[in-house]
Amino acid sequence: MPMSVNAPESSAQGLGSVLSSFERPITVLVTGASRGVGLAFVRRLAAEPGVRRIWAGCRNPAAAAELAALAEADDRIRPLGVDVTDEARLASAARSVAMEAEPLDMVINCAGVLHEPEGMQPERRLAEVRADWLMRSFAVNGAGPLLLARHFEALLPRRERAVFASLSARVGSISDNRLGGWYAYRGAKAAQNMFMKTLSIELARRARGIVCVALHPGTTRTDLSEPFRGSVPEDKLFSPERAAEQLLRVLDGLGSSENGGFYAWNGEKIPW
Ligand SMILES: NC(=O)c1ccc[n+]([C@@H]2O[C@H](COP(=O)([O-])OP(=O)(O)OC[C@H]3O[C@@H](n4cnc5c(N)ncnc54)[C@H](OP(=O)(O)O)[C@@H]3O)[C@@H](O)[C@H]2O)c1
């Protein structure tokens, strides 16, 4: 069983490794790396001595100033154009990674959307449901991680440990749904959960060290949560750095027997 995690808020840099489960230096792909939890993953992974390369996937690398600054200071970080709704760009990104001829040991999908400026908003009631918002949420939060897997799966090692993780959300749990609302986000994250479970079964047939899981980061101080976190107490609201560190510790503690699960930031298994 994965361990319970309680990482201190300030432990993002220089306080020891959170990755001990790999036997050799690893290459990681993080999507949604322009900001929020994805950017924090890049920063935290760059503090790991055992990380050889970080592919930092984002829709518009030229506009991702914080990521560009990290990449400027550390040549292990490679910004990569990735839109999880665009198969041509996914294929081209996968070709760029394949050209390095090194296995992709870990993929962490952080691309996600809950609201957009002057666009999609989470619905409080049925009357607010809109077909275009349902499709948008499904494209990014539901189909996105599966299409990412479709294009990058061939780069995962077949014999050694490999991780394919996607940030879902606890609100995508059907059995945990007590408040209702947020139709497009909940429905698309529930679809993501099913895709991850189904993918975990197929990947385990050809990659014996695979850990393919859905993750819940906990409520984290990012643009995504900004309009909706008023009622969350300070001690339950994580910085992106803390969320990334906690999830890396959880991932590091998962083995093949946890393949196909849905795990929270503290290692707790979430019911579907
Ligand atoms: N924050 C929380 O409290 C919380 C709680 C539960 C689950 N989550 C999940 O955690 C993940 C990360 O969320 P966050 O809080 O870090 O959100 P965020 O700060 O809003 O960042 C979202 C990221 O997703 C990227 N993205 C959006 N659409 C994309 C697409 N089509 N292709 C590729 N990238 C795309 C964004 O890129 P651009 O910069 O190009 O827009 C951005 O990098 C999401 O899946 C979210 O649902 C977050």
The ligand as an SDF file (V2000), in Angstrom:
LIG
                    3D

 48 52  0  0  0  0  0  0  0  0999 V2000
   -5.8180   23.2860   -8.5070 N   0  0  0  0  0  0  0  0  0  0  0  0
   -6.6140   22.4400   -7.8890 C   0  0  0  0  0  0  0  0  0  0  0  0
   -7.1210   22.7230   -6.7830 O   0  0  0  0  0  0  0  0  0  0  0  0
   -6.9270   21.1130   -8.5310 C   0  0  0  0  0  0  0  0  0  0  0  0
   -7.7410   20.2240   -7.8050 C   0  0  0  0  0  0  0  0  0  0  0  0
   -8.0380   18.9770   -8.3700 C   0  0  0  0  0  0  0  0  0  0  0  0
   -7.5260   18.6370   -9.6130 C   0  0  0  0  0  0  0  0  0  0  0  0
   -6.7450   19.5330  -10.2980 N   0  0  0  0  0  0  0  0  0  0  0  0
   -6.2540   19.1200  -11.6170 C   0  0  0  0  0  0  0  0  0  0  0  0
   -4.8600   19.3170  -11.6830 O   0  0  0  0  0  0  0  0  0  0  0  0
   -4.4820   19.6130  -13.0440 C   0  0  0  0  0  0  0  0  0  0  0  0
   -3.6030   20.8680  -13.0410 C   0  0  0  0  0  0  0  0  0  0  0  0
   -4.4090   21.9330  -12.6200 O   0  0  0  0  0  0  0  0  0  0  0  0
   -3.8110   23.3520  -12.1460 P   0  0  0  0  0  0  0  0  0  0  0  0
   -4.4990   23.6770  -10.8810 O   0  0  0  0  0  0  0  0  0  0  0  0
   -2.3530   23.3510  -12.2470 O   0  0  0  0  0  0  0  0  0  0  0  0
   -4.4580   24.2780  -13.2940 O   0  0  0  0  0  0  0  0  0  0  0  0
   -3.9220   25.5910  -14.0510 P   0  0  0  0  0  0  0  0  0  0  0  0
   -2.9860   26.3570  -13.1830 O   0  0  0  0  0  0  0  0  0  0  0  0
   -5.1470   26.2560  -14.5790 O   0  0  0  0  0  0  0  0  0  0  0  0
   -3.0690   24.9650  -15.2480 O   0  0  0  0  0  0  0  0  0  0  0  0
   -3.7010   24.2160  -16.2340 C   0  0  0  0  0  0  0  0  0  0  0  0
   -2.6620   23.8010  -17.2300 C   0  0  0  0  0  0  0  0  0  0  0  0
   -3.3030   23.0030  -18.2240 O   0  0  0  0  0  0  0  0  0  0  0  0
   -2.8830   23.5020  -19.4870 C   0  0  0  0  0  0  0  0  0  0  0  0
   -3.8410   23.1910  -20.5390 N   0  0  0  0  0  0  0  0  0  0  0  0
   -5.1270   23.5950  -20.6460 C   0  0  0  0  0  0  0  0  0  0  0  0
   -5.6600   23.1050  -21.7820 N   0  0  0  0  0  0  0  0  0  0  0  0
   -4.6840   22.3770  -22.3870 C   0  0  0  0  0  0  0  0  0  0  0  0
   -4.5950   21.6440  -23.5840 C   0  0  0  0  0  0  0  0  0  0  0  0
   -5.6330   21.5480  -24.4380 N   0  0  0  0  0  0  0  0  0  0  0  0
   -3.4290   21.0170  -23.8890 N   0  0  0  0  0  0  0  0  0  0  0  0
   -2.3600   21.1260  -23.0810 C   0  0  0  0  0  0  0  0  0  0  0  0
   -2.3700   21.8360  -21.9380 N   0  0  0  0  0  0  0  0  0  0  0  0
   -3.5230   22.4440  -21.6000 C   0  0  0  0  0  0  0  0  0  0  0  0
   -2.7000   24.9920  -19.2650 C   0  0  0  0  0  0  0  0  0  0  0  0
   -1.9310   25.5380  -20.3180 O   0  0  0  0  0  0  0  0  0  0  0  0
   -2.0720   27.0830  -20.8260 P   0  0  0  0  0  0  0  0  0  0  0  0
   -1.1580   27.8850  -19.9460 O   0  0  0  0  0  0  0  0  0  0  0  0
   -1.6560   27.0100  -22.2380 O   0  0  0  0  0  0  0  0  0  0  0  0
   -3.5190   27.4600  -20.6650 O   0  0  0  0  0  0  0  0  0  0  0  0
   -1.9880   24.9720  -17.9290 C   0  0  0  0  0  0  0  0  0  0  0  0
   -0.6280   24.6790  -18.0950 O   0  0  0  0  0  0  0  0  0  0  0  0
   -5.7770   19.7490  -13.8260 C   0  0  0  0  0  0  0  0  0  0  0  0
   -6.0510   18.5580  -14.5170 O   0  0  0  0  0  0  0  0  0  0  0  0
   -6.8210   19.9600  -12.7510 C   0  0  0  0  0  0  0  0  0  0  0  0
   -8.0960   19.5040  -13.1550 O   0  0  0  0  0  0  0  0  0  0  0  0
   -6.4230   20.7410   -9.7750 C   0  0  0  0  0  0  0  0  0  0  0  0
  1  2  1  0
  2  3  2  0
  2  4  1  0
  4  5  1  0
  4 48  2  0
  5  6  2  0
  6  7  1  0
  7  8  2  0
  8  9  1  0
  8 48  1  0
  9 10  1  0
  9 46  1  0
 10 11  1  0
 11 12  1  0
 11 44  1  0
 12 13  1  0
 13 14  1  0
 14 15  2  0
 14 16  1  0
 14 17  1  0
 17 18  1  0
 18 19  2  0
 18 20  1  0
 18 21  1  0
 21 22  1  0
 22 23  1  0
 23 24  1  0
 23 42  1  0
 24 25  1  0
 25 26  1  0
 25 36  1  0
 26 27  1  0
 26 35  1  0
 27 28  2  0
 28 29  1  0
 29 30  1  0
 29 35  2  0
 30 31  1  0
 30 32  2  0
 32 33  1  0
 33 34  2  0
 34 35  1  0
 36 37  1  0
 36 42  1  0
 37 38  1  0
 38 39  2  0
 38 40  1  0
 38 41  1  0
 42 43  1  0
 44 45  1  0
 44 46  1  0
 46 47  1  0
M  CHG  2   8   1  16  -1
M  END
$$$$
